[in-house]
Amino acid sequence: MMNEMGAAVSGALVILGDKLGIYSSLARSGPLSSRGLSEVTGLDERYLREWLAAQAASGYIDCDPDAGLFWMNPEQTAVLADPDHPATMIGGFYTMASAYHDEPMVEEAFKSGKGIPWGDHHNCLFCGVDRFFRPGYAANLVSSWIPSLEGVEPKLRAGAKVADIGCGHGSSTVLMAKAYPNSLFTGFDIHKESIRAARGHAGDEGVSNVRFEVATAKDFPGKGYDLVTIFDALHDMGDPVGAAVHIRQALQDDGTWMIVEPMAGDSLAENLNPLGRLYYSVSTMVCTPGSRAQEMGLALGAQAGEKRLRAVIEEGGFTRFRRATETMVNMILEARP
């Protein structure tokens, strides 16, 4: 339990290291003493000395205790100091911070059985989720996930109509729009602030073949989509079967629905591992309350498993279903009419 508590409190120090630019400075300049790091960052030496000791004790940075020098090895740099590396984990710590902020709301939900709308969570959650998932999408979406779908990539290169449901800050939508400039992409999300952030992101990236609108998975507008995507969000929906029905109606007859979901087995026993621990915990604080706040509130949870997801998708009217590919943390599912 000492190890568990050390990990829990270290999350706050990780966020400090990110916000204050300590990791990036150390990765760029080390080995440094606390005084040298203070000169580089302009931060107080005494606070840095304590922070560095805690980080070294956690194994998040390396040190020579006799010389009083600290630095980051390539693996530590990838995880903590390079926001674009596929192994970066910084965003996850912001998500963890939101769980502590939101604990009183979840306590009341346990008593009442009511849900917690996505937008009611602490702001750390929204930026944290985007920062956590974006590097993985950047590393896999265009290079392997879309090519694993039957006949989809040629359509996107020629010019297709795509809906990205539950797009959040729009990272997945913008990645696709940049890769396939002949296609038109629309990102939909229930959270107005996230849609505002997505529009800003698209503007920053200079993409013109993408737009963002506030809508749910059951009422997003448009017909004749060649591709509909949902990234790590189907399990959060109150009525995923209703969403599947609407997506089936919105797709072309030869269209494709790509569903990216957390990696999970079909039973509790299969998920009693570090990944299941993380996902069950986040699901308790975010996913299940979010679903319960919506109509029906089916609450699939973040560890629903492929068998349960397949049943939901087939109930929505899809007749062809397969796991197209996977990563260590995600399974990429393909559904077709």
Buried (B, 14 or more C-beta within 10 A) or exposed (E): EEEEEEEEEBBEBBBBBBEBBBBBBBBEBBBBBBEBBBEBBEBEBEBBBEBBBBBBEBEBBBBEEEEBBBBBEEEBBBBBBBBEBEEBBBBBBBBBBBBBEBEEBBEEBEEEEEBBEBBEBBEBBBBBBBBBBBBBBBBBBBEBBBEBBEEBBEBBEEEBBBBBBBBBBBBBBBBBBBBBEEBBBBBBBBBEEBBEBBBEBBEEBEBEBBBBBEBBBBEBEEEEBBBBBBBBBBBBBBBBBBBBBBBBEBBBEEBBBBBBBBBBBBEEEEBEEEBBEBBBEBBBBBBBBBBBBBEEBBBBBBBBBBEBBBEBBBEBBBEEBBBBBBBEEBBBBBBBB
